[in-house]
Amino acid sequence: MEEVLTDMTNICQGIWPRRMKVLEIGCGAGRVTRALADLFGQVHGIDVSGEMVRQARQALGGLPNVFLYQNNGKDLSVLPPARSSNFAFSSIVFKAHSSAR
C-alpha cells in the first residue's frame, strides 16, 4: 500500500481519488482492498481463489464501495461489461507462468 500512498500524484493525474475506480488483481482476503477503499471511490478486487474471495467478502461486507470477484487467472471476463478502472494494482501475488507446448 505504501507504493500507492507515495505515488498518489502520478496515480491520480489530477482526478480526485474518491472519483476513481481501482482494480486490485490478487485481492486475497482483502487487507489491501480495505486500505484502497479508504482512499478511492470504488475498488474492484479479483482473485483466483474462491476461499480468498469468500474471506474478503466476509471481512469487507460492510463497505459499499468494494466489489469482489473470483476469476480464472487468465483474463478479466468476470468483471461486468464496460467496467473500466483508472488504475490497476497488484502486490505480493503468486504469479504462475505457463508455456505453450
FENVEN-V540199 format. One record per run of one state. SS is the DSSP state (h for helix, s for strand, l for the rest). FROM is the first residue (numbers start at 1). LEN is the number of residues. If there is no record, write none. Layout:
# FENVEN-V540199
ss->SS from->FROM len->LEN
ss->SS from->FROM len->LEN
This chain:
# FENVEN-V540199
ss->l from->1 len->1
ss->h from->2 len->4
ss->l from->6 len->2
ss->h from->8 len->5
ss->l from->13 len->4
ss->h from->17 len->3
ss->l from->20 len->1
ss->s from->21 len->5
ss->l from->26 len->5
ss->h from->31 len->9
ss->l from->40 len->2
ss->s from->42 len->6
ss->l from->48 len->2
ss->h from->50 len->11
ss->l from->61 len->5
ss->s from->66 len->5
ss->l from->71 len->16
ss->s from->87 len->3
ss->l from->90 len->12
